[in-house]
């Protein structure tokens, strides 16, 4: 298969699994526990956005988590 097709299949599979895992976690845990589990990932995600912005020379005015 061509690399682009494999890339598209991989991205589709990752997105599908992400949705399935999130739904399972939301059904398994209470909303408060779910937030506690997900919050560190949100913080790391935003920190990496800030780091990438600094690498390209963009100015960061604020980081908003919610």
MDTraj code that builds the backbone (N, CA, C; nanometers):
import mdtraj as md
import numpy as np

residues = "UNK UNK UNK UNK UNK UNK UNK UNK UNK UNK UNK UNK UNK UNK UNK UNK UNK UNK UNK UNK UNK UNK UNK UNK UNK UNK UNK UNK UNK UNK UNK UNK UNK UNK UNK UNK UNK UNK UNK UNK UNK UNK UNK UNK UNK UNK UNK UNK UNK UNK UNK UNK UNK UNK UNK UNK UNK UNK UNK UNK UNK UNK UNK UNK UNK UNK".split()
xyz = np.array([
    [0.0837, -0.1192, 0.0000],
    [0.0000, 0.0000, 0.0000],
    [0.0876, 0.1248, 0.0000],
    [0.0314, 0.2275, -0.0492],
    [0.1047, 0.3531, -0.0514],
    [0.1133, 0.4117, 0.0891],
    [0.2214, 0.4817, 0.1181],
    [0.2387, 0.5384, 0.2524],
    [0.1248, 0.6321, 0.2942],
    [0.0729, 0.7107, 0.2008],
    [-0.0346, 0.8049, 0.2354],
    [-0.1605, 0.7306, 0.2778],
    [-0.1918, 0.6221, 0.2095],
    [-0.3106, 0.5433, 0.2448],
    [-0.2921, 0.4807, 0.3832],
    [-0.1731, 0.4270, 0.4089],
    [-0.1454, 0.3709, 0.5408],
    [-0.1558, 0.4784, 0.6494],
    [-0.1071, 0.5971, 0.6201],
    [-0.1163, 0.7091, 0.7143],
    [-0.2625, 0.7410, 0.7446],
    [-0.3448, 0.7499, 0.6418],
    [-0.4876, 0.7811, 0.6592],
    [-0.5583, 0.6724, 0.7402],
    [-0.5267, 0.5472, 0.7134],
    [-0.5866, 0.4365, 0.7886],
    [-0.5430, 0.4441, 0.9349],
    [-0.4164, 0.4733, 0.9592],
    [-0.3653, 0.4847, 1.0958],
    [-0.4323, 0.5969, 1.1730],
    [-0.4454, 0.7134, 1.1110],
    [-0.5097, 0.8277, 1.1760],
    [-0.6556, 0.7951, 1.2068],
    [-0.7247, 0.7335, 1.1115],
    [-0.8654, 0.6958, 1.1318],
    [-0.8778, 0.5979, 1.2483],
    [-0.7891, 0.5001, 1.2549],
    [-0.7926, 0.4017, 1.3639],
    [-0.7669, 0.4688, 1.4988],
    [-0.6714, 0.5596, 1.5051],
    [-0.6408, 0.6297, 1.6299],
    [-0.7600, 0.7135, 1.6753],
    [-0.8219, 0.7858, 1.5834],
    [-0.9387, 0.8669, 1.6191],
    [-1.0536, 0.7801, 1.6675],
    [-1.0785, 0.6688, 1.5976],
    [-1.1862, 0.5779, 1.6364],
    [-1.1611, 0.5216, 1.7768],
    [-1.0404, 0.4733, 1.8019],
    [-1.0073, 0.4176, 1.9332],
    [-1.0159, 0.5238, 2.0422],
    [-0.9766, 0.6454, 2.0108],
    [-0.9845, 0.7542, 2.1071],
    [-1.1291, 0.7778, 2.1508],
    [-1.2201, 0.7796, 2.0547],
    [-1.3620, 0.8010, 2.0856],
    [-1.4169, 0.6846, 2.1675],
    [-1.3838, 0.5633, 2.1283],
    [-1.4334, 0.4453, 2.1995],
    [-1.3811, 0.4420, 2.3429],
    [-1.2526, 0.4661, 2.3613],
    [-1.1938, 0.4633, 2.4954],
    [-1.2524, 0.5737, 2.5827],
    [-1.2719, 0.6926, 2.5259],
    [-1.3304, 0.8027, 2.6040],
    [-1.4725, 0.7689, 2.6476],
    [-1.5529, 0.7143, 2.5572],
    [-1.6907, 0.6768, 2.5936],
    [-1.6921, 0.5717, 2.7030],
    [-1.6035, 0.4724, 2.6913],
    [-1.5963, 0.3679, 2.7937],
    [-1.5568, 0.4262, 2.9289],
    [-1.4605, 0.5187, 2.9290],
    [-1.4161, 0.5806, 3.0536],
    [-1.5268, 0.6665, 3.1146],
    [-1.6012, 0.7400, 3.0309],
    [-1.7102, 0.8233, 3.0807],
    [-1.8209, 0.7385, 3.1424],
    [-1.8443, 0.6197, 3.0852],
    [-1.9482, 0.5314, 3.1384],
    [-1.9005, 0.4570, 3.2628],
    [-1.7710, 0.4344, 3.2749],
    [-1.7166, 0.3564, 3.3853],
    [-1.6986, 0.4402, 3.5114],
    [-1.6511, 0.5621, 3.4967],
    [-1.6185, 0.6465, 3.6114],
    [-1.7224, 0.7558, 3.6295],
    [-1.7337, 0.8050, 3.7525],
    [-1.8204, 0.9202, 3.7773],
    [-1.7580, 1.0426, 3.7103],
    [-1.8377, 1.1462, 3.6835],
    [-1.7819, 1.2660, 3.6173],
    [-1.6629, 1.3272, 3.6924],
    [-1.6668, 1.3298, 3.8257],
    [-1.5567, 1.3889, 3.9025],
    [-1.4292, 1.3061, 3.8882],
    [-1.4412, 1.1747, 3.8954],
    [-1.3244, 1.0871, 3.8803],
    [-1.2695, 1.0987, 3.7387],
    [-1.3586, 1.1065, 3.6400],
    [-1.3160, 1.1197, 3.5008],
    [-1.2337, 1.2459, 3.4811],
    [-1.2778, 1.3556, 3.5400],
    [-1.2042, 1.4825, 3.5286],
    [-1.0663, 1.4701, 3.5933],
    [-1.0590, 1.4049, 3.7103],
    [-0.9306, 1.3864, 3.7784],
    [-0.8359, 1.3036, 3.6914],
    [-0.8890, 1.2048, 3.6222],
    [-0.8063, 1.1197, 3.5362],
    [-0.7577, 1.1961, 3.4139],
    [-0.8451, 1.2765, 3.3542],
    [-0.8149, 1.3437, 3.2273],
    [-0.7355, 1.4737, 3.2463],
    [-0.7515, 1.5395, 3.3605],
    [-0.6918, 1.6715, 3.3815],
    [-0.5400, 1.6769, 3.3600],
    [-0.4613, 1.5819, 3.4111],
    [-0.3162, 1.5908, 3.3862],
    [-0.2811, 1.5885, 3.2369],
    [-0.3551, 1.5139, 3.1596],
    [-0.3317, 1.5110, 3.0153],
    [-0.3625, 1.6443, 2.9497],
    [-0.4660, 1.7097, 2.9972],
    [-0.5023, 1.8417, 2.9439],
    [-0.3915, 1.9417, 2.9743],
    [-0.3414, 1.9385, 3.0972],
    [-0.2339, 2.0301, 3.1369],
    [-0.1096, 2.0070, 3.0510],
    [-0.0688, 1.8809, 3.0355],
    [0.0480, 1.8500, 2.9524],
    [0.0272, 1.8942, 2.8073],
    [-0.0908, 1.8718, 2.7557],
    [-0.1230, 1.9109, 2.6182],
    [-0.1029, 2.0614, 2.5996],
    [-0.1547, 2.1396, 2.6923],
    [-0.1425, 2.2848, 2.6821],
    [0.0012, 2.3315, 2.7032],
    [0.0754, 2.2642, 2.7905],
    [0.2164, 2.2991, 2.8101],
    [0.2948, 2.2770, 2.6810],
    [0.2673, 2.1669, 2.6132],
    [0.3372, 2.1411, 2.4876],
    [0.2974, 2.2401, 2.3777],
    [0.1722, 2.2881, 2.3809],
    [0.1342, 2.3962, 2.2893],
    [0.2202, 2.5193, 2.3171],
    [0.2376, 2.5511, 2.4450],
    [0.3175, 2.6680, 2.4829],
    [0.4626, 2.6511, 2.4396],
    [0.5190, 2.5335, 2.4597],
    [0.6573, 2.5072, 2.4193],
    [0.6729, 2.5207, 2.2683],
    [0.5783, 2.4639, 2.1934],
    [0.5842, 2.4748, 2.0474],
    [0.5731, 2.6208, 2.0035],
    [0.4895, 2.6976, 2.0712],
    [0.4757, 2.8408, 2.0382],
    [0.6063, 2.9150, 2.0610],
    [0.6749, 2.8824, 2.1690],
    [0.8033, 2.9474, 2.1966],
    [0.9078, 2.9106, 2.0916],
    [0.9051, 2.7866, 2.0455],
    [1.0006, 2.7435, 1.9423],
    [0.9830, 2.8206, 1.8116],
    [0.8580, 2.8545, 1.7783],
    [0.8357, 2.9259, 1.6523],
    [0.8340, 3.0768, 1.6718],
    [0.8551, 3.1227, 1.7958],
    [0.8661, 3.2664, 1.8200],
    [0.7351, 3.3379, 1.8481],
    [0.6296, 3.2634, 1.8707],
    [0.5004, 3.3272, 1.9008],
    [0.4981, 3.3712, 2.0474],
    [0.4226, 3.4746, 2.0738],
    [0.4072, 3.5227, 2.2111],
    [0.2874, 3.4556, 2.2742],
    [0.3028, 3.4170, 2.4010],
    [0.1949, 3.3529, 2.4751],
    [0.1376, 3.4557, 2.5713],
    [0.0098, 3.4844, 2.5554],
    [-0.0544, 3.5834, 2.6422],
    [-0.1228, 3.5174, 2.7611],
    [-0.1763, 3.3981, 2.7416],
    [-0.2369, 3.3238, 2.8510],
    [-0.2547, 3.1788, 2.8110],
    [-0.2655, 3.0950, 2.9107],
    [-0.2965, 2.9533, 2.8876],
    [-0.4273, 2.9269, 2.9604],
    [-0.5278, 2.8813, 2.8859],
    [-0.6584, 2.8598, 2.9433],
    [-0.6907, 2.7104, 2.9397],
    [-0.7179, 2.6531, 3.0570],
    [-0.7467, 2.5105, 3.0651],
    [-0.8958, 2.4807, 3.0507],
    [-0.9811, 2.5693, 3.0986],
    [-1.1251, 2.5494, 3.0850],
    [-1.1890, 2.6780, 3.0390],
])
top = md.Topology()
chain = top.add_chain()
for i, resn in enumerate(residues, 1):
    res = top.add_residue(resn, chain, resSeq=i)
    for name in ("N", "CA", "C"):
        top.add_atom(name, md.element.get_by_symbol(name[0]), res)
traj = md.Trajectory(xyz[None], top)
